[in-house]
Amino acid sequence: MSSFDYLKTAIRQQGHTLQQVADASGMTKGYLSQLLNAKIKSPSALKLEALHRFLGLEFPRREKTVGVVFGKFYPLHTGHIYLIQRACSQVDELHIIMGYDEPRDLQLFKNSAMSQQPTISDRLRWLLQTFKYQKNIHIHSFNEQGMEPYPHGWDVWSEGISAFMATKGITADRVYTSEEGDAPQFRRWLGIDAVVIDPLRSFMNISGTQIRHNPFRYWEYIPTEVKPFFVRTVAILGGESSGKSTLVNKLATIFNTTSAWEYGRDYVFSHLGGDEMALQYSDYDKIALGQAQYIDFAVKYANRVAFVDTDFVTTQAFCKKYEGREHPFVQALIDEYRFDLVILVENNVPWVADGLRSLGSSVDRKEFQSLLVSLLEANHIPYKHVTEDDYDRRFMRCIELVREMLGESAGQ
C-alpha cells in the first residue's frame, strides 16, 4: 500500500481530476502521478504542502488513530451513546457505520412497541443530532440487505463492509464494541483489533431489544431525539364549549407531560383581531399547519404520552360547516397524523360563551357533533365516545382510557 494512498482517496472523494490537482498545486500531471505512486524518493516539500492545502488536508501529515463503531441503532439509546463517547475520546477520528436492512428493520418495527416506524434518514438524524458538536465523529450508512442476520454471516458481512470502508477511505485501527464475543470475529474477518467497552453493562445496562419491547420501562435510556417514535398521542375532540381544552390541560398535568393547544384560537387572535367573522377558506390550511407544529413540539418533549386539543378532523369539520366544502391540505394532515387514541367527548355540558363561539344552540351543537362522527367514520378513525355529563366523571373516564392505552392497571 502506497504511503500516499490517502491522497488518492481524497482526490477521488472530492471528484477532482489529476490535471486539476496538478494545476492547483504547481506541478505537472506526470509529476503528480509519480508522486501518488511513491515513485519519487524525495518529493518537494513545497509541492507536497500545496497539494495538501488544495485538498484540505493536514500538513505535515500526522498519523491518526482511527476507530469505528458498527450498529443498527434501532433505536439509538444511551448505551450506544456511552460506547461512542468513550470511543471518540480514545481516537483522533471515529466512524459510526449504521447498518440497515429494510425487510429486517420492518420486522423489528412490527415486533416492537414503537408508535411509528423510523426511516433510514430518521436513524441517521438521531446520530447526526446527538453528535453534531463533535467534529471527530463521522456518520455513515451501510446497506446490509441480503446478508445473513447477526450473529451469523460474518464472512459475507465482512467482505461487504471492507469494500464499503475502502470507498469511504476509512482505515480503522480498532473497532469499539460492547459485545465481548464479537472481538475475535473482528480480528478474524476484518483484521482489526477490538476494544470492548463495558461488556457487563455495569455502567449502562440497556439494549435496543429491551427498549423496543418495553420503552416506557426504560424511558430514561431513550434520547430526546428518539422518544417521539415511542410517544403515544391522545387527541381530544368535541364541539364548541365541550370542555375539551380544560380536559386536555388536566390530563397533561396528571400524566406530567405536554399538550398541544388548539392553534385555531391563537390564529383568530393573531390574524383576525379576535373575531371569527373574518375567517375564510384560505385560512384553514394555515390553521392546520400551525396545529401540526404545536403537535410536533408536544410530541418531541412528551413524557410517554402527549395530549392534543382539537385534531385535523375537527378543523375539517369547521371548514365544512362554515365554508360548505372540505380543504385538501387539511385532509392531507388527517391522513398524515394518526393518533393512538382519539376521544370524542359528547357535547352535553353547559355551553359557555367566550366571544369566539357561535354554535351554542342545542341544534347547532348536535349537528356539529354528528358532522365530527361522520368525518371520523369516513376517514376510518376509531374513537372512544365519552358520554359522561359530569366533569369529574368525564375526567376519570379519560384517565382510565389513557391508562388502558399505556398498558397500565388502575392500581399503578
C-alpha positions in Angstrom: 0.0 0.0 0.0 1.5 3.3 -1.0 2.2 5.9 1.7 0.3 8.4 -0.5 -2.9 6.3 -0.9 -4.7 8.7 1.4 -4.1 11.5 -1.2 -5.6 9.3 -3.9 -8.6 8.7 -1.7 -9.0 12.4 -1.1 -8.8 13.3 -4.8 -11.3 10.6 -5.7 -13.8 11.6 -2.9 -13.6 15.3 -3.8 -14.2 14.5 -7.5 -11.1 16.2 -8.9 -9.1 15.2 -12.0 -5.4 14.7 -11.8 -4.9 17.7 -14.1 -7.0 19.9 -11.8 -5.0 18.9 -8.8 -1.7 19.3 -10.6 -2.5 22.8 -11.8 -3.7 23.9 -8.4 -0.6 22.5 -6.7 2.0 23.9 -9.1 3.2 20.7 -10.6 2.8 18.7 -13.8 0.3 15.9 -14.1 3.2 13.4 -14.7 5.0 14.6 -11.5 1.7 14.2 -9.5 1.1 10.7 -10.9 4.6 9.6 -10.0 4.2 11.2 -6.5 1.0 9.4 -5.8 2.5 6.1 -6.8 5.5 6.6 -4.5 8.0 6.7 -7.4 9.6 10.0 -6.3 12.1 9.3 -3.5 12.4 12.9 -2.2 9.3 14.9 -3.2 9.4 18.6 -2.9 8.1 19.7 0.5 6.6 22.9 -1.1 4.7 20.9 -3.7 3.5 18.5 -1.0 2.3 21.3 1.1 0.5 22.9 -1.8 -1.1 19.6 -2.6 -2.3 19.1 0.9 -3.6 22.7 1.1 -5.6 22.3 -2.0 -7.2 19.0 -0.7 -7.8 20.5 2.7 -5.5 18.0 4.4 -3.2 18.5 7.4 0.5 19.0 6.5 2.9 17.8 7.6 0.8 14.7 8.0 0.4 13.1 11.4 -0.6 9.5 11.6 -4.1 9.5 13.1 -5.7 6.8 15.2 -9.0 5.8 13.6 -11.8 3.9 15.3 -15.1 2.5 14.0 -18.4 1.6 15.7 -20.9 -0.6 13.9 -24.6 -0.9 14.8 -28.3 -0.9 13.8 -29.2 1.8 16.3 -32.8 0.6 16.2 -33.2 2.6 18.2 -30.3 4.7 19.3 -30.1 4.6 23.1 -27.8 5.9 25.9 -25.8 2.6 25.9 -24.8 3.3 22.3 -24.0 6.9 23.2 -21.8 5.8 26.1 -19.9 3.5 23.8 -19.5 6.1 21.2 -18.4 8.8 23.6 -15.8 6.5 25.2 -14.5 5.6 21.7 -14.3 9.1 20.3 -12.2 10.2 23.3 -9.6 7.4 22.5 -9.0 8.1 18.8 -8.4 11.1 16.6 -11.2 10.1 14.2 -14.3 7.9 14.8 -16.6 6.5 12.2 -20.1 5.3 13.1 -21.4 2.9 10.5 -25.2 2.4 10.8 -26.3 -0.9 9.1 -29.8 -1.0 7.6 -31.8 -3.8 6.0 -35.3 -2.7 5.2 -37.1 -6.1 5.5 -35.3 -6.9 8.7 -35.9 -3.4 10.1 -39.6 -3.6 9.2 -39.9 -6.9 11.1 -38.2 -5.3 14.1 -40.7 -2.5 14.0 -43.7 -4.9 13.7 -42.4 -6.7 16.8 -41.8 -3.6 18.8 -43.9 -1.1 20.8 -42.8 1.8 18.6 -45.7 4.1 17.6 -44.2 4.9 14.2 -41.5 3.3 12.0 -38.3 5.2 11.8 -36.9 5.6 8.3 -33.2 5.2 7.4 -33.0 9.1 7.4 -34.6 9.2 10.8 -32.0 6.9 12.3 -29.2 8.9 10.6 -30.7 12.1 12.0 -30.7 10.6 15.6 -26.9 10.1 15.3 -26.2 13.4 13.5 -28.2 15.4 16.0 -26.7 13.6 19.0 -23.0 14.1 17.9 -23.3 17.3 15.8 -20.9 19.2 18.0 -18.1 16.5 17.9 -16.1 17.1 14.8 -14.1 13.9 15.0 -17.2 11.8 14.6 -18.3 10.8 11.1 -21.6 9.1 10.4 -22.2 6.6 7.5 -25.0 4.2 6.5 -24.4 0.7 5.1 -26.9 -1.5 3.3 -26.9 -4.9 4.9 -29.9 -6.3 2.9 -29.4 -9.8 1.8 -26.8 -10.6 4.4 -27.5 -13.3 7.0 -28.6 -11.6 10.2 -26.2 -11.1 13.1 -24.7 -13.1 14.8 -24.3 -15.2 11.6 -22.9 -14.3 8.2 -19.6 -12.8 9.3 -17.9 -13.8 6.0 -20.4 -12.0 3.7 -20.8 -9.0 6.0 -17.1 -8.5 6.5 -16.5 -8.6 2.7 -19.2 -6.0 2.1 -18.2 -3.7 5.0 -14.5 -3.9 4.0 -15.4 -2.8 0.5 -17.6 0.0 1.9 -14.9 1.3 4.2 -12.4 1.3 1.3 -14.7 3.5 -0.8 -15.0 5.9 2.2 -11.3 6.0 2.8 -11.7 4.5 6.3 -8.6 2.6 7.5 -9.5 1.7 11.1 -7.0 0.8 13.7 -9.6 -0.5 16.1 -13.3 -1.4 16.4 -15.2 -0.4 19.5 -18.0 -2.8 20.8 -19.8 -3.8 23.9 -20.1 -7.4 22.8 -17.2 -9.3 24.1 -17.9 -12.3 21.8 -17.5 -10.1 18.7 -13.9 -9.1 19.4 -12.3 -12.2 18.0 -14.6 -12.1 15.0 -13.5 -8.6 14.1 -9.9 -9.7 14.3 -10.6 -12.8 12.2 -12.7 -11.3 9.5 -11.6 -7.7 9.3 -8.1 -7.9 10.7 -8.8 -5.1 13.1 -8.3 -5.2 16.9 -11.4 -4.7 19.0 -11.7 -2.6 22.2 -14.6 -3.9 24.4 -16.3 -1.2 26.4 -18.5 -2.1 29.4 -19.3 -5.7 28.3 -21.2 -6.4 31.5 -23.3 -3.3 31.1 -22.3 -2.2 34.6 -22.5 1.5 33.7 -25.3 1.5 31.2 -27.5 -1.7 31.5 -29.7 -1.4 28.4 -30.2 -2.9 25.0 -32.2 -2.0 21.9 -34.3 -5.1 22.3 -35.4 -4.0 25.8 -36.4 -0.6 24.6 -38.3 -1.8 21.5 -40.3 -4.2 23.6 -40.9 -2.1 26.7 -40.0 1.6 26.1 -41.8 3.1 29.0 -40.0 0.9 31.5 -36.6 2.1 30.0 -37.7 5.7 29.2 -34.7 7.3 30.8 -32.4 5.5 28.4 -34.1 6.9 25.3 -32.5 10.1 23.9 -34.8 13.1 23.3 -34.4 12.8 19.5 -35.7 9.2 19.6 -38.5 9.5 22.1 -41.1 10.8 19.6 -41.1 7.3 18.0 -42.4 5.8 21.2 -44.7 8.6 22.4 -48.4 7.8 22.4 -50.7 10.6 21.2 -54.2 11.2 22.5 -56.5 13.6 20.7 -59.5 15.1 22.5 -62.3 16.0 20.1 -65.6 17.8 20.6 -67.7 20.7 19.6 -67.5 24.3 21.0 -67.7 24.5 24.8 -67.4 20.8 25.2 -64.8 21.2 27.9 -62.0 19.6 25.8 -59.4 22.4 26.4 -59.7 22.1 30.2 -59.8 18.4 29.9 -56.5 18.3 27.9 -54.9 20.6 30.5 -56.0 18.4 33.4 -54.8 15.2 31.6 -51.4 16.7 30.7 -50.8 17.7 34.3 -51.9 14.4 35.8 -49.7 12.5 33.4 -46.9 15.0 33.9 -46.4 15.6 30.2 -47.0 18.0 27.3 -50.1 19.1 25.3 -50.8 20.8 22.0 -53.3 23.6 22.4 -55.9 24.5 19.8 -54.0 26.6 17.3 -57.2 27.9 15.7 -58.0 30.0 18.7 -54.5 31.6 18.7 -54.8 32.2 14.9 -58.1 34.0 15.4 -56.5 36.4 17.9 -53.2 36.9 16.0 -54.6 37.1 12.4 -58.3 38.0 12.7 -58.4 40.5 15.5 -60.1 38.0 17.8 -63.3 37.7 15.8 -64.2 34.6 13.7 -66.4 36.6 11.3 -63.4 37.4 9.2 -62.4 33.7 8.8 -62.3 32.4 5.2 -61.4 29.2 3.3 -57.8 30.2 2.7 -57.2 30.4 6.5 -57.8 26.7 7.1 -54.5 25.4 5.7 -52.6 27.9 7.8 -54.6 26.8 10.9 -53.9 23.2 10.2 -50.2 23.8 9.6 -49.9 25.7 12.9 -51.8 22.9 14.7 -49.2 20.4 13.2 -46.3 22.4 14.6 -48.0 22.5 18.0 -48.4 18.7 17.9 -44.8 18.1 16.8 -43.5 20.2 19.6 -45.7 18.5 22.2 -44.6 15.0 21.0 -40.9 15.9 20.9 -40.9 16.8 24.6 -43.6 14.5 25.9 -43.3 12.1 28.8 -44.6 8.9 27.3 -47.8 10.5 26.1 -48.9 13.8 24.5 -52.4 15.3 24.6 -53.8 17.2 21.6 -56.6 19.7 21.9 -58.5 19.5 18.6 -57.2 17.5 15.7 -57.4 18.0 11.9 -60.8 16.2 11.7 -62.2 19.0 13.8 -60.5 21.6 11.7 -62.1 20.0 8.6 -65.5 19.9 10.3 -65.3 23.7 10.9 -64.2 24.2 7.3 -67.1 22.2 6.0 -69.6 23.8 8.4 -68.6 27.4 7.6 -67.3 27.2 4.0 -69.5 24.4 2.7 -66.6 22.3 1.5 -63.5 20.4 2.7 -60.0 21.6 2.4 -57.4 19.3 0.6 -54.5 20.4 2.8 -56.4 19.7 6.0 -57.3 16.3 4.5 -53.6 15.6 3.8 -52.8 16.2 7.5 -55.7 14.0 8.6 -54.1 11.2 6.6 -50.6 12.0 7.9 -51.4 12.4 11.6 -52.9 9.3 13.1 -53.3 9.3 16.8 -53.0 6.3 19.2 -56.2 7.2 21.0 -59.0 9.5 19.8 -61.5 10.5 22.5 -64.7 12.2 21.3 -66.4 13.9 24.2 -70.2 14.3 24.0 -71.4 17.9 23.7 -73.6 17.6 26.8 -72.1 20.0 29.3 -73.3 23.6 29.7 -72.4 25.9 26.8 -70.2 28.9 27.8 -69.8 32.0 25.6 -66.3 33.3 25.4 -66.5 35.7 22.4 -65.2 33.1 19.9 -68.1 30.6 19.9 -71.1 30.6 17.6 -72.6 27.2 17.8 -74.4 27.5 21.1 -77.9 26.3 20.3 -78.7 22.7 21.1 -79.5 22.1 17.4 -76.1 23.6 16.3 -74.2 21.5 18.9 -76.0 18.3 17.9 -75.4 18.9 14.1 -71.7 19.7 14.7 -71.3 16.5 16.8 -72.9 14.5 14.0 -70.5 16.1 11.5 -67.5 15.1 13.6 -68.7 11.5 13.8 -69.3 11.3 10.1 -65.8 12.6 9.3 -64.2 10.2 11.8 -66.0 7.3 10.2 -65.3 8.5 6.6 -61.6 8.6 7.5 -61.7 5.2 9.2 -60.5 6.6 12.5 -61.5 4.6 15.6 -62.5 6.6 18.6 -63.8 6.3 22.2 -67.0 8.1 22.9 -67.1 9.6 26.3 -70.7 10.5 27.2 -70.4 11.4 30.9 -72.1 14.8 31.5 -70.3 15.4 34.8 -66.8 17.0 34.5 -65.2 14.8 37.2 -66.6 11.5 35.9 -65.6 12.5 32.4 -62.1 13.3 33.6 -61.8 9.9 35.4 -63.1 8.1 32.4 -60.5 9.7 30.2 -57.7 8.7 32.7 -59.0 5.2 32.5 -58.8 5.1 28.7 -55.3 6.6 28.6 -54.1 4.1 31.2 -55.6 1.2 29.1 -53.7 2.5 26.1 -50.4 2.7 28.0 -50.9 -0.8 29.4 -51.3 0.4 33.0 -53.7 -1.1 35.5 -55.8 1.1 37.7 -53.7 0.3 40.8 -50.5 1.5 39.3 
